[in-house]
Amino acid sequence: MTSSESSLKPDTASASVRKADPCVMVIFGATGDLTRRKLLPALCNLAAANLLTDHLAIIGFARRGVTTETFRQTVN
């Protein structure tokens, strides 16, 4: 790795970490495997690290018709 490449990588020890700005996240394919295995755990990890804004809305779209309660049970 050259010195110019190493300077492009952020130094995690000195980088200041701040919460994300308020936003809306739309998940297409919310009932799919990728969402269940990768996206939702990543969002949970960000929430656990207190890196998500308090003003976050997540909207999920899917071709399969499921109720909100059924979706919540599937995610858990």
N, C-alpha and C positions, 0 to 999 in steps of 0.2 A: 504494500500500500504506500503510495507516495504521500509526501507531506501535505499536498493540496487536498488529497482525498480524506486524510485524517482530520483536516481542519473543517471539513464539511459535516462531519458527524458531531452531533451535540454531545456535550459533556453532561451526563445525567446528574453528576454530583453537584455541579454548579448551576445547572439550568433551573430557572424558577418555574414552578408548576402552578398553574392557575386553573380554575374551573372553566368549563366551556361556556360560551355565551348562550342565552336562551334560544331554543330552536325546536323545530318539529322534525322528527325522523319518520320517514315513511318506509315500511318494509314490504316489498312486493314478494309474495311467496312466503307469507308469515307462517304457514303451516308446514313448510318444507323442511327437509332434513338439514340443509345448510343453516337455516335460521336456528333450528333446535340445537345443533351440535356446536356451531361456531359463533353466530351473531349474538344470541341471547346470553351465553356465558361471558362473552367479552363485555357486554353491557353491564352484567352483574359485577364483573371485576372492576370496571370503571366506577360503578356506584360504591362498591366496597372501599375503593381508594379515595372516595369523596371527590372525584374528578368530573362528575356530571353536574350540570346546573340544576337548581331547584325548579327551574322553569323549563322542563323538558316534556314534550308530548310525543308519544310513540303511536303511530297509526299503522295497523297491519292489514294488508290486502291478501286474499287468497282465493283460489278457484274453488276449493272445498268449502262447503257451507258448514261452519261450526259456530256454536254459540260462544259468547265471551267466557262463560264458566267452563265449558269443555276445553277451550283453548288454554285457559289458566291451569287446568288440571293436567293437560298434556305437557305443558312447559315445566311444571314442578316435577 
